[in-house]
Structure formats: C-alpha cells, structure tokens
Amino acid sequence: MLKDVGCKYVLVGHSERRLIYRESDQLIARKFAAAHAKGLIPVLCVGEQLSDREASRTEEVVGRQLDVVLELCGPEVLGQGVVAYEPVWAIGTGGPRPAAGAGRARVHPARIAGRDARIAAGTRILYGGSVKAGNAVELFGMPMSMRPYRWRLTQGG
C-alpha cells in the first residue's frame, strides 16, 4: 500500500517503536527485509539510550542492532537501505551536545566493513539526533576524521 501512494522510504526500528511497542531487534530485521523485498528503501534507525551511553555501551548496543540485520539480510541488502544513527539521549532533549555523540557512531561503518568494506564505504548514514541553531555549526563543522564515511545531518526535534 505504501508503494501505491508513492512512498519510497520506510522507517524501521525507530526508538519510539522499540520502546513503546517493544519491537525486538529480530522483528526490526524482518521488517527491514520485508520493506526491501517490496521495493521500498528501509531506513534502519539505531541508537542507544542515555544509560547505555553513560555506561560506554554505545558500540555494543548499536552493533547488536546492526548485526541482527546484517545476519538476516547480508551487507548488500543493508547497503541498499539507509542507516540512521539516532542517539535517543540527543533527540529533542537539549541535553548533551550531539556532536560529542556523533563521533562515537563510527561503529556503523566498522561493523559493516567487517562483512564488506566496499558496501560499508557506500552505505548512507544519517545523524538523527537534534540539529538546532545552537549546535548546527558544531555538527557541520566536525572534522572529517570524526565523521563515519558519509554523514548526512537531518533536522531533528
């Protein structure tokens, strides 16, 4: 039905669905595969809670979220989608500076590169934390060494 109304992209794994509806990593991987199979471009939302960040579990949490999709779909299918790094602690909170967490998301290309470096280099990765007037200059000014492959910044809440 989504394709019938002109939809091209579909979000899977959004933090609110993970939290409110208790969607598991396995369910999200199946949704990613189903969206891809129907000709949609799945946008896989991954990210950690503040408690995970404070416990230095960002790579563990985000890695687990990616690994389940990589196992079910493989790197080629993941590479045809989009990965949106969405640190839950930075969404509309006005809390910790998003740029401080943006560099930590380097786990994305490293995880994918472990399966296929060529696909990792071309995987589209979005930053889904809050981008506001007060932090846009900092985020857009991050040195390339801090950016995983191809960061794109999205307007956040």
OpenMM code with the backbone's topology and positions (N, CA, C; nanometers):
from openmm import Vec3, app, unit

residues = "MET LEU LYS ASP VAL GLY CYS LYS TYR VAL LEU VAL GLY HIS SER GLU ARG ARG LEU ILE TYR ARG GLU SER ASP GLN LEU ILE ALA ARG LYS PHE ALA ALA ALA HIS ALA LYS GLY LEU ILE PRO VAL LEU CYS VAL GLY GLU GLN LEU SER ASP ARG GLU ALA SER ARG THR GLU GLU VAL VAL GLY ARG GLN LEU ASP VAL VAL LEU GLU LEU CYS GLY PRO GLU VAL LEU GLY GLN GLY VAL VAL ALA TYR GLU PRO VAL TRP ALA ILE GLY THR GLY GLY PRO ARG PRO ALA ALA GLY ALA GLY ARG ALA ARG VAL HIS PRO ALA ARG ILE ALA GLY ARG ASP ALA ARG ILE ALA ALA GLY THR ARG ILE LEU TYR GLY GLY SER VAL LYS ALA GLY ASN ALA VAL GLU LEU PHE GLY MET PRO MET SER MET ARG PRO TYR ARG TRP ARG LEU THR GLN GLY GLY".split()
positions = [
    Vec3(0.0830, -0.1192, 0.0000),
    Vec3(0.0000, 0.0000, 0.0000),
    Vec3(0.0876, 0.1258, 0.0000),
    Vec3(0.1985, 0.1205, 0.0699),
    Vec3(0.2867, 0.2375, 0.0739),
    Vec3(0.3382, 0.2723, -0.0653),
    Vec3(0.3799, 0.1720, -0.1405),
    Vec3(0.4282, 0.1975, -0.2765),
    Vec3(0.3171, 0.2543, -0.3637),
    Vec3(0.1952, 0.2063, -0.3435),
    Vec3(0.0815, 0.2529, -0.4234),
    Vec3(0.0565, 0.4026, -0.4080),
    Vec3(0.0917, 0.4580, -0.2927),
    Vec3(0.0717, 0.6019, -0.2708),
    Vec3(0.1998, 0.6818, -0.2936),
    Vec3(0.3016, 0.6165, -0.3524),
    Vec3(0.4230, 0.6872, -0.3908),
    Vec3(0.5343, 0.6885, -0.2874),
    Vec3(0.5205, 0.6129, -0.1827),
    Vec3(0.6233, 0.6062, -0.0784),
    Vec3(0.7477, 0.5361, -0.1332),
    Vec3(0.8651, 0.5888, -0.1004),
    Vec3(0.9901, 0.5259, -0.1419),
    Vec3(1.0710, 0.4749, -0.0232),
    Vec3(1.0611, 0.5439, 0.0885),
    Vec3(1.1383, 0.5104, 0.2079),
    Vec3(1.0437, 0.4718, 0.3209),
    Vec3(1.0922, 0.3854, 0.4109),
    Vec3(1.0134, 0.3470, 0.5273),
    Vec3(1.1084, 0.3318, 0.6467),
    Vec3(1.0693, 0.3909, 0.7596),
    Vec3(1.1482, 0.3788, 0.8817),
    Vec3(1.1233, 0.2441, 0.9472),
    Vec3(1.2292, 0.1800, 0.9933),
    Vec3(1.2175, 0.0603, 1.0760),
    Vec3(1.3110, 0.0778, 1.1956),
    Vec3(1.2650, 0.0360, 1.3106),
    Vec3(1.3487, 0.0417, 1.4297),
    Vec3(1.3521, 0.1759, 1.4987),
    Vec3(1.2566, 0.2626, 1.4691),
    Vec3(1.2560, 0.3935, 1.5345),
    Vec3(1.2532, 0.3748, 1.6861),
    Vec3(1.3216, 0.4611, 1.7581),
    Vec3(1.3354, 0.4464, 1.9036),
    Vec3(1.2011, 0.4392, 1.9753),
    Vec3(1.1025, 0.5136, 1.9289),
    Vec3(0.9720, 0.5101, 1.9943),
    Vec3(0.9043, 0.3748, 1.9752),
    Vec3(0.9215, 0.3132, 1.8589),
    Vec3(0.8627, 0.1805, 1.8362),
    Vec3(0.9368, 0.0754, 1.9176),
    Vec3(1.0682, 0.0909, 1.9272),
    Vec3(1.1456, -0.0028, 2.0094),
    Vec3(1.0997, 0.0059, 2.1545),
    Vec3(1.0780, 0.1277, 2.2031),
    Vec3(1.0427, 0.1486, 2.3431),
    Vec3(0.8952, 0.1194, 2.3721),
    Vec3(0.8056, 0.1856, 2.3008),
    Vec3(0.6626, 0.1764, 2.3306),
    Vec3(0.6044, 0.0402, 2.2922),
    Vec3(0.6410, -0.0090, 2.1734),
    Vec3(0.5843, -0.1349, 2.1255),
    Vec3(0.6760, -0.2544, 2.1499),
    Vec3(0.7880, -0.2295, 2.2150),
    Vec3(0.8835, -0.3358, 2.2489),
    Vec3(0.9252, -0.4169, 2.1267),
    Vec3(0.9469, -0.3465, 2.0139),
    Vec3(0.9903, -0.4164, 1.8935),
    Vec3(1.1335, -0.4654, 1.9143),
    Vec3(1.1536, -0.5932, 1.8947),
    Vec3(1.2848, -0.6543, 1.9145),
    Vec3(1.3744, -0.6300, 1.7927),
    Vec3(1.5031, -0.6508, 1.8122),
    Vec3(1.5979, -0.6390, 1.7016),
    Vec3(1.5624, -0.7377, 1.5905),
    Vec3(1.5157, -0.8560, 1.6292),
    Vec3(1.4792, -0.9578, 1.5303),
    Vec3(1.3573, -0.9141, 1.4477),
    Vec3(1.2565, -0.8581, 1.5135),
    Vec3(1.1386, -0.8094, 1.4412),
    Vec3(1.1782, -0.6969, 1.3466),
    Vec3(1.2624, -0.6089, 1.3928),
    Vec3(1.3060, -0.4965, 1.3107),
    Vec3(1.3835, -0.5462, 1.1890),
    Vec3(1.4669, -0.6466, 1.2074),
    Vec3(1.5403, -0.7044, 1.0946),
    Vec3(1.4431, -0.7644, 0.9926),
    Vec3(1.3399, -0.8314, 1.0411),
    Vec3(1.2393, -0.8889, 0.9493),
    Vec3(1.1639, -0.7777, 0.8753),
    Vec3(1.1337, -0.6687, 0.9441),
    Vec3(1.0672, -0.5556, 0.8790),
    Vec3(1.1583, -0.4932, 0.7734),
    Vec3(1.2877, -0.4821, 0.8037),
    Vec3(1.3847, -0.4296, 0.7082),
    Vec3(1.3847, -0.5159, 0.5827),
    Vec3(1.3913, -0.6477, 0.6019),
    Vec3(1.3921, -0.7417, 0.4891),
    Vec3(1.2626, -0.7329, 0.4095),
    Vec3(1.1491, -0.7230, 0.4782),
    Vec3(1.0200, -0.7165, 0.4095),
    Vec3(1.0074, -0.5881, 0.3282),
    Vec3(1.0506, -0.4773, 0.3846),
    Vec3(1.0435, -0.3494, 0.3119),
    Vec3(1.1307, -0.3562, 0.1866),
    Vec3(1.2503, -0.4100, 0.2013),
    Vec3(1.3410, -0.4222, 0.0872),
    Vec3(1.2807, -0.5136, -0.0196),
    Vec3(1.2244, -0.6251, 0.0227),
    Vec3(1.1650, -0.7215, -0.0708),
    Vec3(1.0493, -0.6609, -0.1496),
    Vec3(0.9813, -0.5638, -0.0920),
    Vec3(0.8682, -0.4992, -0.1594),
    Vec3(0.9101, -0.3766, -0.2395),
    Vec3(1.0416, -0.3526, -0.2513),
    Vec3(1.0905, -0.2429, -0.3342),
    Vec3(1.0966, -0.1083, -0.2645),
    Vec3(1.0819, -0.1082, -0.1329),
    Vec3(1.0964, 0.0155, -0.0557),
    Vec3(1.2407, 0.0262, -0.0073),
    Vec3(1.2829, 0.1456, 0.0254),
    Vec3(1.4158, 0.1658, 0.0815),
    Vec3(1.3997, 0.1776, 0.2327),
    Vec3(1.4426, 0.0744, 0.3062),
    Vec3(1.4282, 0.0807, 0.4514),
    Vec3(1.5333, 0.1721, 0.5138),
    Vec3(1.4907, 0.2510, 0.6107),
    Vec3(1.5799, 0.3372, 0.6881),
    Vec3(1.5870, 0.2738, 0.8267),
    Vec3(1.6998, 0.2119, 0.8560),
    Vec3(1.7184, 0.1418, 0.9826),
    Vec3(1.7637, 0.2406, 1.0898),
    Vec3(1.6790, 0.2626, 1.1883),
    Vec3(1.7120, 0.3515, 1.2998),
    Vec3(1.7828, 0.2703, 1.4070),
    Vec3(1.9005, 0.3155, 1.4448),
    Vec3(1.9776, 0.2525, 1.5517),
    Vec3(2.0221, 0.3607, 1.6486),
    Vec3(2.0386, 0.3252, 1.7733),
    Vec3(2.0870, 0.4226, 1.8696),
    Vec3(2.0720, 0.3734, 2.0112),
    Vec3(2.1421, 0.4412, 2.1010),
    Vec3(2.1458, 0.3999, 2.2401),
    Vec3(2.0720, 0.4980, 2.3298),
    Vec3(2.0275, 0.4459, 2.4431),
    Vec3(1.9658, 0.5270, 2.5480),
    Vec3(2.0773, 0.5995, 2.6239),
    Vec3(2.0409, 0.6988, 2.7028),
    Vec3(2.1391, 0.7720, 2.7828),
    Vec3(2.2128, 0.6775, 2.8777),
    Vec3(2.1410, 0.5834, 2.9391),
    Vec3(2.2062, 0.4897, 3.0318),
    Vec3(2.3122, 0.4060, 2.9605),
    Vec3(2.2873, 0.3689, 2.8341),
    Vec3(2.3863, 0.2948, 2.7560),
    Vec3(2.5080, 0.3810, 2.7274),
    Vec3(2.4841, 0.5057, 2.6917),
    Vec3(2.5933, 0.5988, 2.6630),
    Vec3(2.6800, 0.6192, 2.7859),
    Vec3(2.6156, 0.6420, 2.8999),
    Vec3(2.6896, 0.6665, 3.0238),
    Vec3(2.7695, 0.5445, 3.0677),
    Vec3(2.7238, 0.4259, 3.0312),
    Vec3(2.7941, 0.3021, 3.0654),
    Vec3(2.8914, 0.2592, 2.9545),
    Vec3(2.9155, 0.3490, 2.8586),
    Vec3(3.0068, 0.3210, 2.7459),
    Vec3(2.9648, 0.1977, 2.6672),
    Vec3(2.8333, 0.1804, 2.6462),
    Vec3(2.7812, 0.0656, 2.5717),
    Vec3(2.7286, 0.1036, 2.4334),
    Vec3(2.7662, 0.2214, 2.3834),
    Vec3(2.7169, 0.2647, 2.2528),
    Vec3(2.7495, 0.1630, 2.1451),
    Vec3(2.8762, 0.1243, 2.1344),
    Vec3(2.9161, 0.0307, 2.0294),
    Vec3(2.8467, -0.1044, 2.0457),
    Vec3(2.8318, -0.1490, 2.1672),
    Vec3(2.7649, -0.2766, 2.1936),
    Vec3(2.6189, -0.2724, 2.1488),
    Vec3(2.5470, -0.1683, 2.1893),
    Vec3(2.4035, -0.1572, 2.1589),
    Vec3(2.3813, -0.1375, 2.0094),
    Vec3(2.4499, -0.0403, 1.9516),
    Vec3(2.4324, -0.0119, 1.8090),
    Vec3(2.4836, -0.1288, 1.7254),
    Vec3(2.5935, -0.1885, 1.7684),
    Vec3(2.6469, -0.3048, 1.6979),
    Vec3(2.5485, -0.4202, 1.6959),
    Vec3(2.4845, -0.4461, 1.8090),
    Vec3(2.3844, -0.5526, 1.8165),
    Vec3(2.2682, -0.5239, 1.7215),
    Vec3(2.2232, -0.3983, 1.7194),
    Vec3(2.1111, -0.3611, 1.6332),
    Vec3(2.1465, -0.3814, 1.4855),
    Vec3(2.2690, -0.3482, 1.4486),
    Vec3(2.3141, -0.3682, 1.3109),
    Vec3(2.3371, -0.5158, 1.2787),
    Vec3(2.3990, -0.5871, 1.3725),
    Vec3(2.4339, -0.7276, 1.3476),
    Vec3(2.3133, -0.8137, 1.3137),
    Vec3(2.2011, -0.7895, 1.3791),
    Vec3(2.0824, -0.8708, 1.3535),
    Vec3(2.0353, -0.8511, 1.2088),
    Vec3(2.0385, -0.7285, 1.1609),
    Vec3(2.0001, -0.7010, 1.0218),
    Vec3(2.1039, -0.7593, 0.9266),
    Vec3(2.2319, -0.7432, 0.9597),
    Vec3(2.3375, -0.7996, 0.8750),
    Vec3(2.3260, -0.9515, 0.8647),
    Vec3(2.2947, -1.0165, 0.9757),
    Vec3(2.2805, -1.1629, 0.9750),
    Vec3(2.1640, -1.2075, 0.8876),
    Vec3(2.0499, -1.1402, 0.9000),
    Vec3(1.9312, -1.1809, 0.8247),
    Vec3(1.9392, -1.1408, 0.6779),
    Vec3(1.9856, -1.0206, 0.6516),
    Vec3(1.9790, -0.9643, 0.5162),
    Vec3(2.1103, -0.9661, 0.4398),
    Vec3(2.2214, -0.9611, 0.5128),
    Vec3(2.3524, -0.9515, 0.4491),
    Vec3(2.3894, -0.8060, 0.4237),
    Vec3(2.5185, -0.7797, 0.4043),
    Vec3(2.5640, -0.6421, 0.3870),
    Vec3(2.5127, -0.5761, 0.2600),
    Vec3(2.4933, -0.6536, 0.1544),
    Vec3(2.4481, -0.5938, 0.0286),
    Vec3(2.3087, -0.5331, 0.0422),
    Vec3(2.2177, -0.6044, 0.1077),
    Vec3(2.0816, -0.5529, 0.1277),
    Vec3(2.0850, -0.4342, 0.2241),
    Vec3(2.1645, -0.4452, 0.3322),
    Vec3(2.1762, -0.3319, 0.4242),
    Vec3(2.2291, -0.2096, 0.3502),
    Vec3(2.3256, -0.2300, 0.2628),
    Vec3(2.3837, -0.1202, 0.1859),
    Vec3(2.2873, -0.0548, 0.0891),
    Vec3(2.1796, -0.1235, 0.0541),
    Vec3(2.0781, -0.0646, -0.0333),
    Vec3(1.9772, 0.0176, 0.0451),
    Vec3(1.9854, 0.0066, 0.1763),
    Vec3(1.8994, 0.0864, 0.2629),
    Vec3(1.9758, 0.2075, 0.3146),
    Vec3(1.9291, 0.2586, 0.4253),
    Vec3(1.9907, 0.3730, 0.4908),
    Vec3(2.0011, 0.3382, 0.6389),
    Vec3(2.1099, 0.3799, 0.7031),
    Vec3(2.1234, 0.3638, 0.8478),
    Vec3(2.1106, 0.5024, 0.9092),
    Vec3(2.0203, 0.5159, 1.0044),
    Vec3(2.0030, 0.6435, 1.0748),
    Vec3(2.0489, 0.6252, 1.2186),
    Vec3(2.1627, 0.6870, 1.2514),
    Vec3(2.2099, 0.6825, 1.3895),
    Vec3(2.1296, 0.7852, 1.4674),
    Vec3(2.0519, 0.7359, 1.5604),
    Vec3(1.9549, 0.8151, 1.6349),
    Vec3(1.9823, 0.7969, 1.7842),
    Vec3(2.0809, 0.8718, 1.8387),
    Vec3(2.1065, 0.8569, 1.9815),
    Vec3(1.9851, 0.9077, 2.0590),
    Vec3(1.9167, 0.8180, 2.1259),
    Vec3(1.7911, 0.8526, 2.1927),
    Vec3(1.8110, 0.9677, 2.2907),
    Vec3(1.9269, 0.9725, 2.3538),
    Vec3(1.9565, 1.0762, 2.4521),
    Vec3(1.9699, 1.2149, 2.3903),
    Vec3(1.9842, 1.2229, 2.2583),
    Vec3(2.0056, 1.3524, 2.1930),
    Vec3(1.8845, 1.4008, 2.1146),
    Vec3(1.7750, 1.3273, 2.1177),
    Vec3(1.6586, 1.3639, 2.0378),
    Vec3(1.5719, 1.4608, 2.1161),
    Vec3(1.5699, 1.5840, 2.0715),
    Vec3(1.4826, 1.6853, 2.1290),
    Vec3(1.5021, 1.7111, 2.2769),
    Vec3(1.6179, 1.6746, 2.3300),
    Vec3(1.6370, 1.6867, 2.4737),
    Vec3(1.6983, 1.8188, 2.5153),
    Vec3(1.7739, 1.8804, 2.4251),
    Vec3(1.8506, 1.9960, 2.4645),
    Vec3(1.9585, 1.9572, 2.5637),
    Vec3(1.9791, 1.8261, 2.5789),
    Vec3(2.0748, 1.7732, 2.6751),
    Vec3(2.2157, 1.7740, 2.6214),
    Vec3(2.2918, 1.6657, 2.6395),
    Vec3(2.4318, 1.6614, 2.5990),
    Vec3(2.4501, 1.7011, 2.4538),
    Vec3(2.5631, 1.7609, 2.4256),
    Vec3(2.5899, 1.8069, 2.2901),
    Vec3(2.5887, 1.6897, 2.1924),
    Vec3(2.5068, 1.6981, 2.0861),
    Vec3(2.5006, 1.5888, 1.9890),
    Vec3(2.6339, 1.5583, 1.9238),
    Vec3(2.7168, 1.6598, 1.8967),
    Vec3(2.8436, 1.6342, 1.8281),
    Vec3(2.9322, 1.5421, 1.9096),
    Vec3(2.9216, 1.5485, 2.0402),
    Vec3(3.0013, 1.4613, 2.1254),
    Vec3(2.9650, 1.3154, 2.1019),
    Vec3(2.8403, 1.2883, 2.0722),
    Vec3(2.7966, 1.1518, 2.0466),
    Vec3(2.8083, 1.1133, 1.9012),
    Vec3(2.8059, 1.2107, 1.8127),
    Vec3(2.8089, 1.1799, 1.6703),
    Vec3(2.9359, 1.1049, 1.6327),
    Vec3(3.0488, 1.1448, 1.6887),
    Vec3(3.1747, 1.0776, 1.6583),
    Vec3(3.1788, 0.9344, 1.7081),
    Vec3(3.1024, 0.9035, 1.8117),
    Vec3(3.1016, 0.7685, 1.8683),
    Vec3(3.0332, 0.6695, 1.7751),
    Vec3(2.9565, 0.7181, 1.6815),
    Vec3(2.8792, 0.6286, 1.5955),
    Vec3(2.9642, 0.5639, 1.4878),
    Vec3(3.0944, 0.5805, 1.4957),
    Vec3(3.1832, 0.5205, 1.3968),
    Vec3(3.1674, 0.3690, 1.3911),
    Vec3(3.0975, 0.3128, 1.4865),
    Vec3(3.0721, 0.1695, 1.4866),
    Vec3(2.9974, 0.1263, 1.3605),
    Vec3(2.9171, 0.2133, 1.3030),
    Vec3(2.8375, 0.1748, 1.1855),
    Vec3(2.9235, 0.1227, 1.0709),
    Vec3(3.0097, 0.2068, 1.0133),
    Vec3(3.0869, 0.1567, 0.9001),
    Vec3(3.1822, 0.0445, 0.9398),
    Vec3(3.2349, 0.0480, 1.0623),
    Vec3(3.3259, -0.0577, 1.1049),
    Vec3(3.2527, -0.1918, 1.1085),
    Vec3(3.1310, -0.1938, 1.1589),
    Vec3(3.0528, -0.3176, 1.1667),
    Vec3(3.0250, -0.3707, 1.0270),
    Vec3(2.9857, -0.2809, 0.9378),
    Vec3(2.9527, -0.3216, 0.8010),
    Vec3(3.0794, -0.3616, 0.7261),
    Vec3(3.1877, -0.2862, 0.7471),
    Vec3(3.3144, -0.3144, 0.6792),
    Vec3(3.3684, -0.4515, 0.7175),
    Vec3(3.3357, -0.4974, 0.8382),
    Vec3(3.3775, -0.6306, 0.8787),
    Vec3(3.3180, -0.7388, 0.7901),
    Vec3(3.2107, -0.7061, 0.7211),
    Vec3(3.1450, -0.8013, 0.6295),
    Vec3(3.1791, -0.7699, 0.4834),
    Vec3(3.1842, -0.6380, 0.4512),
    Vec3(3.2122, -0.5976, 0.3137),
    Vec3(3.2532, -0.4504, 0.3126),
    Vec3(3.3818, -0.4234, 0.2964),
    Vec3(3.4349, -0.2868, 0.3026),
    Vec3(3.3802, -0.1994, 0.1897),
    Vec3(3.3616, -0.2561, 0.0729),
    Vec3(3.3098, -0.1787, -0.0400),
    Vec3(3.1691, -0.1281, -0.0114),
    Vec3(3.0859, -0.2147, 0.0433),
    Vec3(2.9488, -0.1758, 0.0755),
    Vec3(2.9483, -0.0758, 0.1904),
    Vec3(3.0355, -0.0967, 0.2886),
    Vec3(3.0437, -0.0039, 0.4021),
    Vec3(3.0758, 0.1369, 0.3543),
    Vec3(3.1663, 0.1488, 0.2578),
    Vec3(3.2062, 0.2808, 0.2083),
    Vec3(3.0909, 0.3538, 0.1407),
    Vec3(2.9960, 0.2791, 0.0867),
    Vec3(2.8850, 0.3415, 0.0158),
    Vec3(2.7554, 0.3490, 0.0945),
    Vec3(2.7544, 0.2948, 0.2162),
    Vec3(2.6318, 0.2938, 0.2952),
    Vec3(2.5959, 0.4354, 0.3385),
    Vec3(2.4702, 0.4697, 0.3174),
    Vec3(2.4228, 0.6026, 0.3576),
    Vec3(2.3924, 0.6014, 0.5065),
    Vec3(2.4540, 0.6949, 0.5772),
    Vec3(2.4357, 0.7041, 0.7222),
    Vec3(2.3887, 0.8444, 0.7560),
    Vec3(2.2771, 0.8512, 0.8243),
    Vec3(2.2203, 0.9786, 0.8682),
    Vec3(2.2439, 0.9972, 1.0168),
    Vec3(2.2530, 1.1212, 1.0602),
    Vec3(2.2546, 1.1501, 1.2032),
    Vec3(2.1143, 1.1954, 1.2385),
    Vec3(2.0494, 1.1256, 1.3306),
    Vec3(1.9105, 1.1540, 1.3640),
    Vec3(1.8896, 1.2186, 1.4988),
    Vec3(1.9953, 1.2707, 1.5590),
    Vec3(1.9780, 1.3442, 1.6845),
    Vec3(1.9316, 1.4851, 1.6547),
    Vec3(1.9176, 1.5645, 1.7545),
    Vec3(1.8678, 1.7006, 1.7365),
    Vec3(1.9700, 1.7897, 1.6677),
    Vec3(1.9267, 1.8547, 1.5614),
    Vec3(2.0058, 1.9580, 1.4952),
    Vec3(1.9279, 2.0864, 1.5116),
    Vec3(1.9882, 2.1800, 1.5821),
    Vec3(1.9232, 2.3074, 1.6114),
    Vec3(2.0203, 2.4204, 1.5812),
    Vec3(1.9698, 2.5421, 1.5827),
    Vec3(2.0555, 2.6577, 1.5569),
    Vec3(2.1763, 2.6592, 1.6504),
    Vec3(2.1565, 2.6156, 1.7745),
    Vec3(2.2637, 2.6203, 1.8728),
    Vec3(2.3722, 2.5154, 1.8552),
    Vec3(2.3470, 2.4090, 1.7761),
    Vec3(2.4509, 2.3077, 1.7591),
    Vec3(2.4841, 2.2790, 1.6128),
    Vec3(2.4142, 2.3419, 1.5192),
    Vec3(2.4351, 2.3138, 1.3774),
    Vec3(2.5780, 2.3451, 1.3339),
    Vec3(2.6309, 2.4585, 1.3783),
    Vec3(2.7668, 2.4961, 1.3385),
    Vec3(2.8658, 2.3901, 1.3865),
    Vec3(2.8481, 2.3438, 1.5110),
    Vec3(2.9375, 2.2419, 1.5660),
    Vec3(2.9271, 2.1111, 1.4876),
    Vec3(2.8044, 2.0694, 1.4578),
    Vec3(2.7859, 1.9441, 1.3850),
    Vec3(2.8402, 1.9522, 1.2424),
    Vec3(2.8047, 2.0577, 1.1713),
    Vec3(2.8513, 2.0706, 1.0335),
    Vec3(3.0010, 2.0968, 1.0267),
    Vec3(3.0582, 2.1472, 1.1363),
    Vec3(3.2000, 2.1775, 1.1397),
    Vec3(3.2876, 2.0643, 1.1898),
    Vec3(3.2264, 1.9478, 1.2165),
    Vec3(3.3068, 1.8345, 1.2648),
    Vec3(3.4133, 1.7997, 1.1622),
    Vec3(3.5368, 1.7754, 1.2083),
    Vec3(3.6410, 1.7351, 1.1130),
    Vec3(3.6060, 1.6018, 1.0485),
    Vec3(3.6530, 1.5831, 0.9273),
    Vec3(3.6228, 1.4600, 0.8545),
    Vec3(3.6643, 1.3365, 0.9327),
    Vec3(3.7705, 1.3459, 1.0119),
    Vec3(3.8162, 1.2293, 1.0868),
    Vec3(3.7140, 1.1851, 1.1909),
    Vec3(3.6237, 1.2747, 1.2302),
    Vec3(3.5200, 1.2408, 1.3279),
    Vec3(3.3975, 1.1809, 1.2605),
    Vec3(3.3877, 1.1965, 1.1289),
    Vec3(3.2668, 1.1546, 1.0589),
    Vec3(3.2811, 1.0135, 1.0049),
    Vec3(3.1850, 0.9279, 1.0330),
    Vec3(3.1877, 0.7980, 0.9679),
    Vec3(3.1512, 0.8177, 0.8212),
    Vec3(3.2171, 0.7485, 0.7354),
    Vec3(3.2002, 0.7545, 0.5906),
    Vec3(3.1216, 0.8750, 0.5389),
    Vec3(2.9929, 0.8662, 0.5315),
    Vec3(2.9168, 0.9744, 0.4697),
    Vec3(2.8049, 1.0192, 0.5620),
    Vec3(2.8341, 1.1108, 0.6531),
    Vec3(2.7312, 1.1654, 0.7422),
    Vec3(2.6390, 1.2566, 0.6635),
    Vec3(2.5152, 1.2454, 0.6874),
    Vec3(2.4179, 1.3437, 0.6427),
    Vec3(2.3429, 1.3840, 0.7673),
    Vec3(2.3200, 1.5103, 0.7832),
    Vec3(2.2519, 1.5582, 0.9025),
    Vec3(2.1067, 1.5832, 0.8691),
    Vec3(2.0176, 1.5384, 0.9564),
    Vec3(1.8751, 1.5570, 0.9361),
    Vec3(1.8214, 1.6521, 1.0405),
    Vec3(1.7191, 1.7225, 1.0055),
    Vec3(1.6561, 1.8125, 1.1012),
    Vec3(1.5929, 1.7296, 1.2115),
    Vec3(1.6230, 1.7600, 1.3347),
    Vec3(1.5706, 1.6828, 1.4473),
    Vec3(1.4923, 1.7695, 1.5408),
    Vec3(1.4284, 1.7063, 1.6378),
    Vec3(1.3368, 1.7741, 1.7226),
    Vec3(1.3882, 1.8281, 1.8455),
] * unit.nanometer
topology = app.Topology()
chain = topology.addChain("A")
for resn in residues:
    res = topology.addResidue(resn, chain)
    for name in ("N", "CA", "C"):
        topology.addAtom(name, app.Element.getBySymbol(name[0]), res)
